[in-house]
């Protein structure tokens, strides 16, 4: 475990982070990983929440999976946050 969290995303998301000084949380319904989306939908139902939004971060070692799934291929960026 490190003292940093990484968010793999695309360059347009980073521009929004910098310009608007915010992190965008996305609906899991749009995620390609249906297992994660279904898990969060179950959580939403159990808690009675109107909606659940999330942002994926990792402190794990970098893998090609992070870039392929989260960074929109050729426009990928890794944003590093100090825990």
DSSP file (Angstrom, degrees, kcal/mol; ACC not computed):
  #  RESIDUE AA STRUCTURE BP1 BP2  ACC     N-H-->O    O-->H-N    N-H-->O    O-->H-N    TCO  KAPPA ALPHA  PHI   PSI    X-CA   Y-CA   Z-CA
    1    1 A X              0   0    0      0, 0.0     2,-0.2     0, 0.0    59,-0.1   0.000 360.0 360.0 360.0 138.5    0.0    0.0    0.0
    2    2 A X        -     0   0    0      2,-0.3    58,-0.0    57,-0.3    57,-0.0  -0.543 360.0-108.9-110.9 177.7    1.3    3.5   -0.9
    3    3 A X  S    S+     0   0    0     -2,-0.2    80,-2.7    79,-0.0     2,-0.3   0.222  95.1  75.4 -89.2  14.5    0.5    7.0    0.3
    4    4 A X  E     -A   82   0A   0     78,-0.2     2,-0.4    79,-0.1    -2,-0.3  -0.927  61.0-154.4-130.1 151.0   -1.1    7.7   -3.1
    5    5 A X  E     -A   81   0A   0     76,-2.7    76,-3.5    -2,-0.3     2,-0.4  -0.969  17.8-151.7-117.6 139.7   -4.4    6.9   -4.9
    6    6 A X  E     -AB  80  58A   0     52,-3.1    52,-2.0    -2,-0.4     2,-0.5  -0.907   7.3-162.4-115.9 141.4   -4.5    6.9   -8.7
    7    7 A X  E     -A   79   0A   0     72,-2.6    72,-2.7    -2,-0.4     2,-0.5  -0.979   9.5-154.7-120.5 116.8   -7.4    7.6  -11.0
    8    8 A X  E     +A   78   0A   0     -2,-0.5     2,-0.2    48,-0.3    70,-0.2  -0.811  38.5 131.4 -91.8 125.5   -7.0    6.4  -14.6
    9    9 A X  E     -A   77   0A   0     68,-2.7    68,-2.6    -2,-0.5     2,-0.2  -0.767  53.3 -77.2-153.7-167.4   -9.2    8.5  -16.8
   10   10 A X  E >>  -A   76   0A   0     66,-0.2     4,-1.5    -2,-0.2     3,-0.6  -0.688  40.9-107.1-108.0 165.3   -9.2   10.5  -20.1
   11   11 A X  H 3> S+     0   0    0     64,-1.9     4,-2.2     1,-0.2     5,-0.2   0.815 116.1  58.9 -62.6 -33.2   -7.8   13.9  -20.7
   12   12 A X  H 3> S+     0   0    0      1,-0.2     4,-1.8     2,-0.2    -1,-0.2   0.879 104.7  51.2 -65.5 -35.9  -11.2   15.6  -21.0
   13   13 A X  H <> S+     0   0    0     -3,-0.6     4,-2.3     2,-0.2    -1,-0.2   0.887 108.9  51.1 -66.1 -38.0  -12.0   14.5  -17.4
   14   14 A X  H  X S+     0   0    0     -4,-1.5     4,-2.6     2,-0.2     5,-0.2   0.899 106.7  53.5 -66.5 -40.0   -8.7   15.9  -16.2
   15   15 A X  H  X S+     0   0    0     -4,-2.2     4,-2.9     1,-0.2     5,-0.3   0.917 110.1  48.4 -59.6 -42.0   -9.5   19.3  -17.9
   16   16 A X  H  X S+     0   0    0     -4,-1.8     4,-2.5     2,-0.2     6,-0.4   0.909 109.9  52.0 -64.4 -42.1  -12.9   19.3  -16.0
   17   17 A X  H  X>S+     0   0    0     -4,-2.3     4,-1.2     1,-0.2     5,-0.5   0.932 115.9  40.6 -58.0 -47.1  -11.1   18.5  -12.7
   18   18 A X  H  <5S+     0   0    0     -4,-2.6    -2,-0.2     2,-0.2    -1,-0.2   0.936 120.4  41.4 -70.9 -48.0   -8.7   21.3  -13.2
   19   19 A X  H  <5S+     0   0    0     -4,-2.9    -2,-0.2    -5,-0.2    -3,-0.2   0.927 127.4  30.0 -67.3 -45.4  -11.1   23.9  -14.5
   20   20 A X  H  <5S-     0   0    0     -4,-2.5    -1,-0.2    -5,-0.3    -2,-0.2   0.524  96.1-132.6 -96.3  -7.1  -14.0   23.2  -12.3
   21   21 A X  T  <5 +     0   0    0     -4,-1.2     2,-0.3    -5,-0.3    -3,-0.2   0.933  68.6 108.3  54.1  50.7  -12.1   22.0   -9.2
   22   22 A X      < -     0   0    0     -5,-0.5     2,-0.5    -6,-0.4    -1,-0.2  -0.973  67.1-125.9-149.4 159.4  -14.3   19.0   -8.8
   23   23 A X        -     0   0    0     -2,-0.3     2,-0.5    -3,-0.1    -9,-0.0  -0.950  29.0-133.4-107.2 131.2  -14.3   15.2   -9.2
   24   24 A X        -     0   0    0     -2,-0.5     2,-0.5   -11,-0.1    -7,-0.0  -0.712  13.3-155.3 -86.6 129.5  -17.1   13.8  -11.4
   25   25 A X        -     0   0    0     -2,-0.5     2,-0.3    30,-0.1    30,-0.2  -0.915  14.6-151.8-104.0 128.9  -18.9   10.8  -10.0
   26   26 A X  E     -C   54   0B   0     28,-1.8    28,-1.8    -2,-0.5     2,-0.3  -0.718  20.3-105.3-105.7 150.4  -20.5    8.7  -12.6
   27   27 A X  E >   -C   53   0B   0     -2,-0.3     3,-1.7    26,-0.2     4,-0.2  -0.535  23.9-136.2 -68.2 130.3  -23.6    6.5  -12.5
   28   28 A X  G >  S+     0   0    0     24,-0.7     3,-1.7    -2,-0.3     9,-0.2   0.701  96.9  79.6 -62.2 -17.5  -22.6    2.8  -12.4
   29   29 A X  G 3  S+     0   0    0      1,-0.3    -1,-0.3     8,-0.1     8,-0.1   0.766  92.8  49.7 -61.3 -24.0  -25.3    2.1  -15.0
   30   30 A X  G <  S+     0   0    0     -3,-1.7    -1,-0.3     7,-0.0    -2,-0.2   0.446  87.2 113.0 -93.2  -1.1  -22.9    3.4  -17.7
   31   31 A X    <   -     0   0    0     -3,-1.7     6,-0.1    -4,-0.2    -3,-0.0  -0.451  65.8-139.6 -74.8 142.7  -20.0    1.2  -16.6
   32   32 A X  S    S+     0   0    0     37,-0.1     2,-1.1    -2,-0.1    -1,-0.1   0.798  88.7  80.4 -70.1 -27.1  -18.8   -1.5  -18.9
   33   33 A X     >  -     0   0    0      1,-0.2     4,-1.9     2,-0.1     3,-0.2  -0.690  62.3-173.0 -83.5 100.4  -18.2   -3.9  -15.9
   34   34 A X  H  > S+     0   0    0     -2,-1.1     4,-2.7     1,-0.2     5,-0.2   0.785  79.2  61.9 -67.4 -27.9  -21.8   -5.1  -15.3
   35   35 A X  H  > S+     0   0    0      2,-0.2     4,-2.2     1,-0.2    -1,-0.2   0.942 107.4  43.4 -62.7 -46.6  -20.8   -7.0  -12.1
   36   36 A X  H  > S+     0   0    0     -3,-0.2     4,-2.3     2,-0.2     5,-0.2   0.920 114.4  50.9 -63.1 -43.7  -19.7   -3.7  -10.4
   37   37 A X  H  X S+     0   0    0     -4,-1.9     4,-2.0     1,-0.2    -2,-0.2   0.913 111.5  46.9 -61.7 -43.6  -22.8   -1.9  -11.7
   38   38 A X  H  X S+     0   0    0     -4,-2.7     4,-2.3     2,-0.2    -1,-0.2   0.878 110.0  54.1 -67.4 -37.4  -25.1   -4.6  -10.4
   39   39 A X  H  X S+     0   0    0     -4,-2.2     4,-2.0    -5,-0.2    -2,-0.2   0.912 111.1  44.7 -62.2 -42.9  -23.3   -4.6   -7.0
   40   40 A X  H  X S+     0   0    0     -4,-2.3     4,-2.4     2,-0.2    -1,-0.2   0.828 110.7  54.4 -71.9 -31.2  -23.8   -0.9   -6.6
   41   41 A X  H  X S+     0   0    0     -4,-2.0     4,-2.2    -5,-0.2    -2,-0.2   0.901 108.7  49.1 -66.8 -39.9  -27.5   -1.2   -7.8
   42   42 A X  H  X S+     0   0    0     -4,-2.3     4,-2.6     2,-0.2    -2,-0.2   0.918 110.6  50.6 -62.6 -43.5  -28.0   -3.8   -5.1
   43   43 A X  H  X S+     0   0    0     -4,-2.0     4,-2.4     1,-0.2     6,-0.3   0.915 108.8  52.3 -59.5 -43.6  -26.4   -1.5   -2.5
   44   44 A X  H  X>S+     0   0    0     -4,-2.4     5,-1.3     1,-0.2     4,-1.2   0.923 111.8  45.8 -59.3 -45.2  -28.7    1.4   -3.7
   45   45 A X  H  <5S+     0   0    0     -4,-2.2    -2,-0.2     1,-0.2    -1,-0.2   0.916 112.4  50.1 -65.5 -43.3  -31.8   -0.8   -3.2
   46   46 A X  H  <5S+     0   0    0     -4,-2.6    -1,-0.2     1,-0.2    -2,-0.2   0.888 116.7  40.8 -63.5 -39.9  -30.7   -2.1    0.2
   47   47 A X  H  <5S-     0   0    0     -4,-2.4    -1,-0.2    -5,-0.2    -2,-0.2   0.633 105.9-126.0 -84.6 -13.8  -29.9    1.4    1.6
   48   48 A X  T  <5 +     0   0    0     -4,-1.2    -3,-0.2     1,-0.2    -4,-0.1   0.657  52.1 160.8  76.8  15.4  -33.0    3.0   -0.1
   49   49 A X      < -     0   0    0     -5,-1.3    -1,-0.2    -6,-0.3     3,-0.1  -0.359  45.7-136.1 -69.2 149.2  -30.9    5.6   -1.8
   50   50 A X  S    S-     0   0    0      1,-0.3     2,-0.3    -2,-0.1    -1,-0.1   0.895  85.0  -8.2 -69.6 -40.8  -32.3    7.4   -4.7
   51   51 A X        -     0   0    0     -7,-0.1     2,-0.4     2,-0.0    -1,-0.3  -0.985  58.8-147.7-153.5 156.4  -29.0    7.1   -6.6
   52   52 A X        -     0   0    0     -2,-0.3   -24,-0.7    -3,-0.1     2,-0.3  -1.000  16.9-177.2-129.5 131.1  -25.4    5.9   -6.1
   53   53 A X  E     -C   27   0B   0     -2,-0.4     2,-0.3   -26,-0.2   -26,-0.2  -0.903   6.2-177.3-124.6 154.8  -22.5    7.4   -7.9
   54   54 A X  E     -C   26   0B   0    -28,-1.8   -28,-1.8    -2,-0.3     2,-0.4  -0.973  22.1-150.3-150.4 161.2  -18.8    6.4   -7.7
   55   55 A X        -     0   0    0     -2,-0.3     2,-0.5   -30,-0.2   -30,-0.1  -0.998  25.7-131.7-132.7 131.9  -15.3    7.1   -8.8
   56   56 A X        +     0   0    0     -2,-0.4     2,-0.3   -48,-0.1   -48,-0.3  -0.736  32.7 165.2 -91.4 126.6  -12.8    4.3   -9.1
   57   57 A X        -     0   0    0     -2,-0.5     2,-0.3   -50,-0.1   -50,-0.2  -0.917  13.4-162.4-131.2 158.9   -9.3    4.9   -7.6
   58   58 A X  B     -B    6   0A   0    -52,-2.0   -52,-3.1    -2,-0.3     4,-0.0  -0.990  29.3-172.1-142.6 151.7   -6.6    2.4   -6.8
   59   59 A X        +     0   0    0     -2,-0.3   -57,-0.3   -54,-0.2   -55,-0.1   0.192  64.2 110.2-117.2  10.0   -3.4    2.1   -4.7
   60   60 A X  S    S-     0   0    0      1,-0.2     3,-0.1   -54,-0.1    -2,-0.1  -0.320  84.6 -78.0 -77.1 164.6   -2.6   -1.2   -6.4
   61   61 A X        -     0   0    0      1,-0.1    -1,-0.2    -2,-0.1    -2,-0.1  -0.338  59.4 -95.4 -61.5 143.9    0.3   -1.6   -8.8
   62   62 A X        +     0   0    0     -3,-0.1     2,-0.3     3,-0.1    -1,-0.1  -0.342  48.5 179.2 -64.2 139.0   -0.4   -0.2  -12.3
   63   63 A X    >>  -     0   0    0     -3,-0.1     4,-1.0     1,-0.1     3,-0.5  -0.899  44.4-109.8-133.8 165.6   -1.6   -2.7  -14.9
   64   64 A X  H 3> S+     0   0    0     -2,-0.3     4,-2.8     1,-0.2     5,-0.2   0.806 115.3  68.3 -64.8 -27.4   -2.6   -2.6  -18.5
   65   65 A X  H 3> S+     0   0    0      1,-0.2     4,-2.7     2,-0.2     5,-0.5   0.903  94.2  55.6 -57.1 -43.1   -6.1   -3.2  -17.3
   66   66 A X  H <> S+     0   0    0     -3,-0.5     4,-1.8     1,-0.2     5,-0.5   0.919 112.9  41.5 -57.0 -44.7   -6.2    0.2  -15.6
   67   67 A X  H  X S+     0   0    0     -4,-1.0     4,-1.2     3,-0.2     6,-0.7   0.910 116.4  48.0 -71.4 -42.3   -5.4    1.9  -18.9
   68   68 A X  H  < S+     0   0    0     -4,-2.8     5,-0.2     1,-0.2     4,-0.2   0.908 121.7  32.0 -66.5 -43.4   -7.6   -0.2  -21.1
   69   69 A X  H  < S+     0   0    0     -4,-2.7    -2,-0.2    -5,-0.2    -3,-0.2   0.887 130.6  25.7 -84.2 -41.3  -10.7    0.0  -19.0
   70   70 A X  H  < S+     0   0    0     -4,-1.8    -3,-0.2    -5,-0.5    -2,-0.1   0.631 110.9  58.7-104.5 -15.3  -10.6    3.5  -17.4
   71   71 A X  S  < S-     0   0    0     -4,-1.2     4,-0.3    -5,-0.5   -60,-0.2   0.325  93.9-118.0-110.1  11.2   -8.5    5.8  -19.6
   72   72 A X    >   -     0   0    0     -4,-0.2     3,-1.4    -3,-0.1     2,-0.3   0.878  49.0 -99.3  59.0  41.0  -10.2    5.8  -23.0
   73   73 A X  G >  S+     0   0    0     -6,-0.7     3,-1.1     1,-0.3    -4,-0.0  -0.296 106.9  23.0  57.9-107.3   -7.3    4.3  -24.9
   74   74 A X  G 3  S+     0   0    0     -2,-0.3    -1,-0.3     1,-0.3    -2,-0.1   0.608 123.7  53.1 -71.7 -12.5   -5.2    7.0  -26.7
   75   75 A X  G <  S+     0   0    0     -3,-1.4   -64,-1.9    -4,-0.3    -1,-0.3  -0.036  80.2 147.1-112.4  30.7   -6.3    9.9  -24.4
   76   76 A X  E <   +A   10   0A   0     -3,-1.1     2,-0.3   -66,-0.2   -66,-0.2  -0.377  20.6 177.8 -77.2 145.6   -5.4    8.3  -21.1
   77   77 A X  E     -A    9   0A   0    -68,-2.6   -68,-2.7    -2,-0.1     2,-0.5  -0.990  20.2-145.6-141.2 144.6   -4.2   10.2  -18.0
   78   78 A X  E     -A    8   0A   0     -2,-0.3     2,-0.5   -70,-0.2   -70,-0.2  -0.966  13.4-161.1-114.2 118.5   -3.3    9.0  -14.6
   79   79 A X  E     -A    7   0A   0    -72,-2.7   -72,-2.6    -2,-0.5     2,-0.5  -0.864   9.1-151.6 -99.2 127.8   -4.2   11.5  -11.8
   80   80 A X  E     -A    6   0A   0     -2,-0.5     2,-0.4   -74,-0.2   -74,-0.2  -0.876   9.5-167.2-107.0 127.9   -2.3   10.9   -8.5
   81   81 A X  E     -A    5   0A   0    -76,-3.5   -76,-2.7    -2,-0.5     2,-0.5  -0.922  21.4-128.4-112.9 136.2   -3.9   11.9   -5.2
   82   82 A X  E      A    4   0A   0     -2,-0.4   -78,-0.2   -78,-0.2   -79,-0.0  -0.721 360.0 360.0 -79.3 125.2   -2.0   12.1   -1.9
   83   83 A X              0   0    0    -80,-2.7    -1,-0.1    -2,-0.5   -79,-0.1   0.522 360.0 360.0 -60.8 360.0   -4.0   10.1    0.6
